[in-house]
Amino acid sequence: MPTRTIFFHIGTGSKIVFYLMAIASTLVCFYGFYRRFVLWRKGKPAPAVKDWAGRVKMLWDQILLHRRVRRKKYAGGAHALIFFGIFALFVGTCIVAVEHYGAWIFGEHWFYKGAFYLACKITLDVFGLALLIGTGMAILRRYTAKPKALGHNWTDGAFLTLLFLATLTGFMLEGAGLAADPKRAAYVMYSPIGRVFSLPFEGISFLAYAVIWWVHMPFVFGVIAALPYGRWLHIFVIAPTIALQPERKMGELEPVSMAEVEETGRIGLGALMDLDRWNLMSLDGCMECGRCTEVCPAQAVGKELNPKQIVLDLRQLLTNSNKLELEGLSTDIISDESLWACTNCHACVRECPALIRHVDLIDGIRRYRVAEGRLKGSGATMLRQLGSRENPWGLPASQRLDWTKGLEIPAASSDDGREVLLWVGCAGAFDPKGQKTVRALAQLLEKAGVKFTILGPKERCTGDPARRTGDEFLFQQLAESNVATLDGIGTKTIVTQCPHCFHTLKNEYPQFAGNYEVWHHTQYLAQLVESGRLNLPQGYAESVTYHDPCFLARVNGETEAPRTLLNRAATLPLTEVGRRESKTFCCGAGGGRMWMEEDKSQRPGVNRAEELIATGAKTVAVGCPFCKIMVGDSLAQVAGDNAPAILDVAEVMLAAIANAAPQEEKLAAN
């Protein structure tokens, strides 16, 4: 019957040494993990997880299917080969252990035999080869391609080399065993890789086999001992990080209560002690792959922000807490320049294979520094205007109706019986480009026969700029006032042209009992067209490309509605830019950056404008008033008078209905 002898020709003395080494390496491994576990426990308790079904699905997607890891084909392929190779060999080792120790009760060859044994052999050979290839690919990438964002610590290469040698000598040992054990000759075809390795060992003696066995074992024990030290700790951490992550949607920040501030005397993340246990654990989940840095718009234009380095700096603080209390470990290790360069675009969060929430960390530290009065310049001015005038432009509420001149739009009341409330937003009310968008939207709603209303002077900023910049309590003040206003008129359905308003009203106002059906205007217009209430002819004659807003496409997953409308409105097919949908490149306005001064050479919008111009499209369509301002200014900066027109999707639709090309909006370069 097919089987093999465990510890084939390995004497008692060698077994004793083997077990001593096994115990030592296991203890070293356990200690490496336990020391980090102790550090995580120093953090605040994390919120309880309720949606376990969702967590199981997430584990399936991210651990077993490697969805995020596979976004990088070469690196993802190498990682998958290494992961599944290690996993299969670990399972195989467990099977051998069950066979060996179960023999004390059931006798020899009670379990690991017959067809099961042969299936295991061929499976382990295949996955062992996968591990060998994957490790080789990783070594090759590290020392030939040398990706800048990856980071290059000598310990990483050392571990990969150790893993490669452990796998290679494992195949050598298998080949030597096949050559030395005549009983296994009949089943050699079930060890295809081992059979190749057996060819040089024909006629090998038992002593030579034992020598190869001892060459292999130290490499294996070295791998076991090294696992929880360095970036390889993520092997233990990523699964619990995914399973226990906060039950908040991407972009939804955690509220802070005044009672908590009164109890602790602080707000935000001023020291490591302010992070909860999940956040501390997630720092150790970092694979140091650098994908977050590669997609960061601030990093792309030469700003100081490096999302990966923020995680590594905080992790180093955590390591330092072996000797110090967390309270004494200040997050000042992150510079102000780096902190406020973040646009909150969440590209880093989307790319991270470990599901680390970089933006939560950044915005948490911002909260602390804003409370300490450390935000200066135009950002601080915006917050003062937002606090005094309830809008970041600092203009009087009476001007919120200026955009309605020539239109008859009723003010909202509790008994007007209207279908929807049109949430104009501050950009729609006060910015000339935003006013054109909201006027076009209002006219489209009228053409569709939608009964809608507006708040007018009663509308305030949703508070998004305050929350993203770091003034949490100003955000809460605005949110609670808006919720009271909306509930007072019985609002159920809201349509808004601003993705930031859309996200805040839809995903963050429920934190303050503000529960509404919220639509981005492209979603609502697409529904009107689909239902036949709004006739949309293909009357727009210019070529069009579309820029996806971060908070609509990446954070809230809406990419189809605007494309459906543009393809219905334009006579030419939509010309797509390379980075689009959830991979869109930020215009630079988010995270409060809309109101912060920056050098023209460091505008993310310029980077984006160059991509959009390269499509050759005559019109750039957008679905966000901030994108319209930032990308529009950047288009003018790059192309001057030759810049393509920049229009909101609603404006393109209105022009198509009018069956006339719109007047191109020529923007003066700033």
Secondary structure, DSSP 8 states (H G I E B T S, - for coil): -----TTTT--HHHHHHHHHHHHHHHHHHHHHHHHHHHHHTTSB-------HHHHHHHHIIIIIS-TTGGGSHHHHHHHHHHHHHHHHHHHHHHHHHHHHHHHHHH-TTSSS-HHHHHHHHHHHHHHHHHHHHHHHHHHHIIIII--GGG---HHHHHHHHHHHHHHHHHHHHHHHHHHH-GGGGGGGGG-HHHHHHHGGGTT--HHHHHHHHHHHHHHHHHHHHHTTSSGGGHHHHHHHHHHT--S--TT------HHHHHHHS--S-SBGGGSBHHHHHHHHT-----HHHHT-HHHHTT-S--HHHHHHHHHHHHHHTTTS-GGG-BGGGS-HHHHTT-----HHHHH-TT---HHHHHHHHHHHHHHTT---HHHHHHHHHHHHHSSTT---GGGGGGGGTT----B--TTS--SEEEE-HHHHHH-HHHHHHHHHHHHHHHHTT--EEB-GGG----SHHHHHHT-HHHHHHHHHHHHHHHHHTT--EEEES-HHHHHIIIIIGGGGT---EEEEHHHHHHHHHHHTSS---S-B-S-EEE---HHHHTTT---HHHHHHHHHHBSS--B--SS-GGG----S-TTTGGGS---GGG-HHHHHHHHHHHTT-SEEEES-HHHHHHHHHHHHHHHGGG--EEEEHHHHHHHHHHTS----------
